[in-house]
């Protein structure tokens, strides 16, 4: 267990004391003191897959965009089609540099006409805010832009029993809340935004609330989920869960040096919607033809493909592992990396340099894990 005094210089979520009291191992995660594990990565990973888990994601950032021109502003600075959103609907999207590189991946929540909440990655908050601000003119865009990150805490309930747990804490008809939809009910007695979203591949919900409410809601969720075997989940299992789904991690799999087309995120990049930041660069890349793409792979022999390990095709280093770990659900070492376009198809072989040994790897069709319910 880590003492609070060990992390004086780091930012802390409203749930930091809960993590310390639960015996979590605390680490520096992008300047935040966050729990990497409680009972152990394997137990926590399987707990989410087989029952239900509770995550503290209060370190994530939130921007508020409001005004008559909010939709047009977001349409211009994100890749997905904001006009397709109905009130109460969320959308996965990207912000790009003019060169087509990925500034961040984010979620856009439409709360009503001219009212949007944007959720961004914790480590990217300062850069994202600078990027959003540099493209915003309150008068010309007819909308306001606010960094409201300090006004929100965020908790995630993920797993096959997530709906049953959430239903015990709100009067909202949870079973009627569709995937990537949200409502704004009382949750455990507190005003909230309740979204049916997640990053694990399981059924799940995320709760946005005021930071002062977070400890009480955390306790209420654990109490409500006790009959279903709920347990708190750290960053370690969160990473293996998302990797099994081939969900990209910003800073590893997607960066300012990668484009949505290379990262196979064309499905949230609507080139036909009209002009947006980075579109011209993507159109040029598409016309020229992709030289590399992000692929999912598994090792064919014993070893672990870690982030940063070299990737070789025909004895030539062509990149590195962007994400890699032993998969608790699959029982193999899995990972993501960028390969030449010619090696993108499942069954293509290459090698990963694992310390002093080259290990054969094979491109596979994602996701690695399929939800059985």
C-alpha positions as CSV (number, residue, x, y, z in Angstrom):
1,X,0.0,0.0,0.0
2,X,1.2,3.5,-0.9
3,X,1.0,6.3,1.6
4,X,-0.6,9.6,0.5
5,X,2.6,11.4,1.3
6,X,4.4,9.5,-1.4
7,X,2.6,11.5,-4.1
8,X,2.5,15.0,-2.8
9,X,3.5,16.5,-6.2
10,X,0.9,14.5,-8.2
11,X,-2.7,15.4,-9.0
12,X,-5.3,13.3,-7.2
13,X,-8.8,12.4,-8.0
14,X,-11.5,12.8,-5.3
15,X,-11.2,9.0,-4.8
16,X,-7.5,8.9,-4.0
17,X,-8.1,8.2,-0.3
18,X,-10.5,5.4,-1.2
19,X,-7.7,3.8,-3.3
20,X,-5.2,4.1,-0.6
21,X,-7.6,2.6,2.0
22,X,-8.3,-0.3,-0.3
23,X,-4.6,-1.1,-0.5
24,X,-4.1,-0.1,-4.1
25,X,-0.7,0.2,-5.6
26,X,-0.5,3.8,-6.7
27,X,1.6,5.0,-9.7
28,X,2.3,8.2,-11.5
29,X,0.1,8.1,-14.5
30,X,0.5,11.2,-16.6
31,X,1.0,13.4,-13.5
32,X,-1.9,11.7,-11.7
33,X,-1.6,9.5,-8.6
34,X,-3.7,6.5,-9.9
35,X,-4.3,2.9,-8.8
36,X,-2.6,0.4,-11.1
37,X,-4.0,-2.6,-9.2
38,X,-5.7,-3.7,-6.0
39,X,-6.0,-7.5,-5.8
40,X,-3.9,-8.1,-8.8
41,X,-4.2,-7.6,-12.6
42,X,-5.4,-11.1,-13.4
43,X,-8.0,-11.2,-10.8
44,X,-9.3,-7.8,-11.7
45,X,-9.2,-8.5,-15.5
46,X,-11.2,-11.7,-15.0
47,X,-13.5,-9.9,-12.5
48,X,-14.6,-7.5,-15.3
49,X,-15.0,-10.3,-17.9
50,X,-16.9,-12.6,-15.6
51,X,-18.8,-10.3,-13.2
52,X,-18.4,-6.5,-12.9
53,X,-15.8,-4.0,-12.0
54,X,-15.6,-0.3,-10.8
55,X,-13.1,2.1,-12.3
56,X,-12.0,5.6,-11.2
57,X,-11.6,7.6,-14.4
58,X,-12.0,11.0,-12.8
59,X,-8.7,12.1,-14.2
60,X,-10.3,12.5,-17.7
61,X,-10.9,16.0,-19.0
62,X,-14.1,17.7,-19.8
63,X,-14.7,20.7,-22.1
64,X,-18.1,22.4,-22.5
65,X,-19.1,23.9,-25.8
66,X,-22.4,25.9,-25.9
67,X,-24.1,28.3,-28.1
68,X,-25.9,28.6,-31.4
69,X,-22.7,27.9,-33.3
70,X,-21.5,24.9,-31.2
71,X,-22.5,22.2,-33.7
72,X,-20.7,24.0,-36.6
73,X,-17.6,24.6,-34.4
74,X,-17.4,20.9,-33.4
75,X,-18.1,19.8,-37.0
76,X,-15.1,21.9,-38.1
77,X,-12.6,20.6,-35.5
78,X,-13.6,16.9,-35.1
79,X,-13.6,14.1,-37.6
80,X,-16.9,12.5,-37.0
81,X,-20.3,13.9,-38.2
82,X,-21.6,16.0,-35.3
83,X,-24.8,16.8,-37.2
84,X,-25.8,13.1,-36.9
85,X,-26.1,13.3,-33.1
86,X,-29.4,13.5,-31.4
87,X,-29.8,14.9,-27.9
88,X,-28.8,12.2,-25.4
89,X,-26.4,10.6,-27.8
90,X,-22.6,10.2,-27.5
91,X,-20.1,9.9,-30.4
92,X,-16.5,8.7,-30.6
93,X,-14.3,11.1,-32.6
94,X,-10.9,12.6,-33.1
95,X,-9.1,16.0,-33.2
96,X,-6.4,16.4,-35.8
97,X,-3.5,18.6,-36.7
98,X,-3.6,20.3,-40.2
99,X,-1.2,17.5,-41.3
100,X,-3.7,14.8,-40.3
101,X,-1.9,13.7,-37.1
102,X,-4.1,12.7,-34.2
103,X,-4.2,15.3,-31.4
104,X,-6.5,13.1,-29.3
105,X,-9.4,10.7,-29.4
106,X,-12.4,12.0,-27.6
107,X,-16.1,11.6,-26.9
108,X,-18.7,14.2,-27.9
109,X,-22.0,14.2,-25.8
110,X,-24.9,16.2,-27.2
111,X,-26.9,17.4,-24.2
112,X,-29.3,19.5,-26.2
113,X,-29.4,22.0,-29.0
114,X,-26.2,24.0,-28.9
115,X,-25.0,22.1,-25.7
116,X,-22.1,19.7,-25.8
117,X,-19.8,18.0,-23.4
118,X,-16.4,16.8,-24.7
119,X,-14.5,14.1,-22.8
120,X,-10.7,14.0,-23.5
121,X,-7.8,12.0,-22.3
122,X,-6.3,13.0,-19.0
123,X,-2.7,13.3,-20.1
124,X,-3.8,15.4,-23.1
125,X,-5.8,18.0,-21.2
126,X,-3.3,21.0,-21.5
127,X,-2.5,20.2,-25.1
128,X,-6.1,19.6,-26.1
129,X,-7.2,22.8,-24.4
130,X,-4.5,24.8,-26.2
131,X,-5.6,23.1,-29.5
132,X,-9.3,23.8,-29.0
133,X,-8.7,27.3,-27.9
134,X,-6.4,28.0,-30.9
135,X,-9.3,27.1,-33.3
136,X,-12.0,29.0,-31.3
137,X,-13.2,32.6,-31.6
138,X,-16.2,33.1,-29.4
139,X,-17.7,35.9,-31.5
140,X,-17.0,34.3,-34.9
141,X,-18.0,30.8,-33.8
142,X,-21.1,31.9,-31.9
143,X,-20.3,29.6,-29.0
144,X,-18.4,29.5,-25.7
145,X,-15.7,27.1,-24.8
146,X,-14.9,26.2,-21.2
147,X,-12.4,23.8,-19.6
148,X,-14.8,22.2,-17.0
149,X,-12.4,19.4,-16.0
150,X,-12.4,20.4,-12.3
151,X,-16.2,20.3,-12.2
152,X,-16.5,16.6,-12.9
153,X,-15.5,13.3,-11.4
154,X,-16.1,10.1,-13.5
155,X,-16.7,6.5,-12.4
156,X,-17.1,3.5,-14.7
157,X,-19.1,0.3,-14.0
158,X,-18.1,-2.4,-16.5
159,X,-19.0,-6.1,-16.9
160,X,-21.9,-8.4,-17.6
161,X,-23.7,-7.4,-14.4
162,X,-23.1,-3.7,-14.9
163,X,-26.8,-3.0,-15.8
164,X,-28.1,-4.8,-12.7
165,X,-25.7,-2.8,-10.4
166,X,-26.6,0.6,-12.1
167,X,-30.3,-0.1,-12.0
168,X,-30.2,-0.4,-8.2
169,X,-28.9,3.2,-7.9
170,X,-31.2,5.2,-10.2
171,X,-34.9,5.5,-11.1
172,X,-34.0,5.9,-14.7
173,X,-35.1,2.9,-16.9
174,X,-31.5,1.7,-17.4
175,X,-32.5,-1.2,-19.6
176,X,-33.9,1.3,-22.1
177,X,-30.6,3.2,-22.4
178,X,-29.0,2.1,-25.6
179,X,-25.3,1.8,-26.3
180,X,-23.7,5.3,-26.7
181,X,-26.8,7.0,-25.3
182,X,-26.9,8.9,-22.0
183,X,-29.4,10.4,-19.6
184,X,-29.1,12.9,-16.8
185,X,-30.9,11.3,-13.8
186,X,-30.1,11.3,-10.1
187,X,-27.6,8.5,-9.5
188,X,-27.2,7.4,-5.9
189,X,-29.1,10.5,-5.0
190,X,-26.8,12.9,-6.9
191,X,-27.2,14.8,-10.2
192,X,-25.3,13.0,-12.9
193,X,-24.7,12.2,-16.5
194,X,-25.2,8.4,-17.0
195,X,-23.8,7.1,-20.3
196,X,-23.8,3.6,-21.6
197,X,-20.3,3.6,-22.9
198,X,-17.0,2.0,-21.9
199,X,-13.5,0.9,-22.8
200,X,-13.5,-2.8,-21.9
201,X,-15.6,-4.6,-24.5
202,X,-18.1,-5.4,-21.8
203,X,-21.5,-3.9,-21.1
204,X,-20.9,-0.8,-19.1
205,X,-21.8,2.7,-17.9
206,X,-19.9,5.8,-17.0
207,X,-21.1,8.3,-14.4
208,X,-20.2,12.0,-14.5
209,X,-20.9,13.8,-11.3
210,X,-19.6,16.7,-9.1
211,X,-16.3,15.8,-7.4
212,X,-17.8,16.2,-3.9
213,X,-20.3,13.4,-4.7
214,X,-17.7,10.9,-6.0
215,X,-16.6,9.2,-2.7
216,X,-20.2,8.6,-1.6
217,X,-21.2,7.3,-5.1
218,X,-18.1,5.0,-5.1
219,X,-19.2,3.5,-1.8
220,X,-22.8,3.1,-3.0
221,X,-21.7,1.3,-6.2
222,X,-19.5,-1.1,-4.3
223,X,-22.4,-1.8,-1.9
224,X,-24.9,-2.3,-4.7
225,X,-22.6,-4.5,-6.6
226,X,-21.5,-6.7,-3.6
227,X,-24.0,-9.5,-4.5
228,X,-22.5,-9.6,-8.0
229,X,-18.9,-9.8,-6.9
230,X,-18.0,-6.3,-7.9
231,X,-14.4,-5.2,-7.2
232,X,-12.4,-2.0,-7.9
233,X,-10.2,-2.2,-11.0
234,X,-6.9,-0.5,-11.6
235,X,-5.1,0.8,-14.7
236,X,-3.3,-2.5,-15.3
237,X,-6.5,-4.4,-16.0
238,X,-8.0,-1.5,-17.8
239,X,-5.1,-1.7,-20.3
240,X,-5.3,-5.5,-20.9
241,X,-9.1,-5.2,-21.3
242,X,-8.9,-2.5,-23.9
243,X,-6.1,-4.2,-25.7
244,X,-8.1,-7.4,-26.1
245,X,-10.7,-5.3,-28.0
246,X,-8.0,-3.5,-30.1
247,X,-9.1,-0.2,-28.7
248,X,-6.3,2.3,-29.3
249,X,-4.5,4.0,-26.5
250,X,-3.5,7.6,-27.1
251,X,0.3,8.1,-26.8
252,X,1.0,4.5,-27.8
253,X,-1.2,3.4,-30.8
254,X,-2.3,6.8,-31.9
255,X,-0.3,10.0,-31.8
256,X,0.4,13.2,-33.7
257,X,2.6,11.1,-36.0
258,X,-0.2,8.7,-37.0
259,X,-3.3,9.5,-39.0
260,X,-6.8,8.1,-38.7
261,X,-6.4,6.2,-42.0
262,X,-3.2,4.5,-40.8
263,X,-4.8,3.7,-37.4
264,X,-7.9,2.2,-39.1
265,X,-10.2,4.9,-37.6
266,X,-11.7,5.8,-41.0
267,X,-15.1,4.8,-39.6
268,X,-15.1,7.9,-37.3
269,X,-13.4,10.1,-40.0
270,X,-16.2,11.4,-42.3
271,X,-14.3,12.8,-45.3
272,X,-17.5,13.5,-47.1
273,X,-19.0,15.7,-44.4
274,X,-17.2,18.8,-45.6
275,X,-14.2,20.7,-44.4
276,X,-12.6,20.0,-41.0
277,X,-9.1,20.4,-39.6
278,X,-6.8,17.8,-41.2
279,X,-9.2,16.8,-44.0
280,X,-7.0,18.0,-46.9
281,X,-4.0,16.0,-45.6
282,X,-6.1,12.9,-45.3
283,X,-7.5,13.2,-48.8
284,X,-4.0,13.6,-50.1
285,X,-2.8,10.5,-48.1
286,X,-5.8,8.5,-49.4
287,X,-5.1,9.5,-53.0
288,X,-1.4,8.6,-52.7
289,X,-2.1,5.3,-50.9
290,X,-1.3,4.2,-47.4
291,X,2.2,2.9,-46.7
292,X,1.4,1.4,-43.3
293,X,-1.5,0.5,-41.1
294,X,-2.1,-0.5,-37.5
295,X,-2.6,-4.3,-37.1
296,X,-3.5,-6.7,-34.3
297,X,-1.1,-9.6,-33.8
298,X,-0.3,-12.6,-31.6
299,X,3.1,-14.2,-30.9
300,X,3.5,-17.7,-32.2
301,X,6.0,-18.7,-29.6
302,X,6.7,-18.1,-25.9
303,X,7.5,-14.5,-25.0
304,X,5.9,-11.2,-24.3
305,X,5.6,-8.4,-26.9
306,X,6.1,-5.2,-24.9
307,X,5.6,-1.6,-26.0
308,X,8.6,-0.3,-27.8
309,X,10.0,-3.7,-29.0
310,X,11.2,-3.6,-32.6
311,X,9.1,-5.2,-35.3
312,X,10.8,-6.7,-38.3
313,X,9.7,-7.7,-41.8
314,X,12.2,-9.7,-43.9
315,X,15.0,-8.9,-41.4
316,X,14.3,-5.1,-41.7
317,X,13.0,-3.1,-38.7
318,X,9.8,-1.5,-39.9
319,X,8.4,-0.1,-36.6
320,X,7.8,-1.1,-33.0
321,X,5.1,-2.7,-30.8
322,X,2.7,0.1,-29.8
323,X,0.8,-1.9,-27.3
324,X,1.5,-5.4,-26.0
325,X,0.8,-7.8,-23.1
326,X,-0.1,-11.3,-22.2
327,X,-3.9,-11.7,-22.8
328,X,-5.6,-13.2,-19.8
329,X,-8.7,-14.0,-21.9
330,X,-6.9,-15.4,-24.9
331,X,-4.0,-17.1,-23.2
332,X,-1.4,-15.7,-25.6
333,X,0.9,-12.7,-26.0
334,X,-0.9,-10.1,-28.1
335,X,-0.2,-6.7,-29.4
336,X,-0.6,-3.9,-31.8
337,X,1.9,-2.4,-34.3
338,X,2.1,-0.6,-37.6
339,X,3.1,-2.8,-40.5
340,X,3.7,-2.1,-44.2
341,X,0.3,-2.0,-46.1
342,X,1.3,-5.2,-47.9
343,X,1.3,-7.1,-44.5
344,X,-2.0,-5.8,-43.2
345,X,-4.1,-9.0,-43.8
346,X,-4.7,-11.7,-41.2
347,X,-2.2,-14.5,-41.6
348,X,0.7,-12.2,-42.5
349,X,3.9,-13.2,-40.7
350,X,6.6,-11.0,-39.2
351,X,8.9,-11.0,-36.2
352,X,9.1,-9.1,-32.9
353,X,12.5,-8.6,-31.3
354,X,12.0,-9.7,-27.7
355,X,15.2,-8.8,-25.9
356,X,17.9,-10.9,-27.7
357,X,15.4,-13.2,-29.5
358,X,13.3,-12.8,-32.5
359,X,9.8,-14.3,-32.1
360,X,7.5,-15.1,-35.0
361,X,4.2,-13.2,-35.0
362,X,1.0,-13.3,-37.0
363,X,-1.5,-10.7,-37.9
364,X,-5.0,-11.6,-36.7
365,X,-8.5,-10.2,-37.2
366,X,-9.5,-8.1,-34.2
367,X,-10.9,-8.1,-31.6
368,X,-9.0,-10.7,-29.7
369,X,-11.9,-11.2,-27.3
370,X,-15.6,-11.7,-28.2
371,X,-18.2,-11.0,-25.5
372,X,-20.2,-14.2,-24.9
373,X,-23.4,-12.5,-23.8
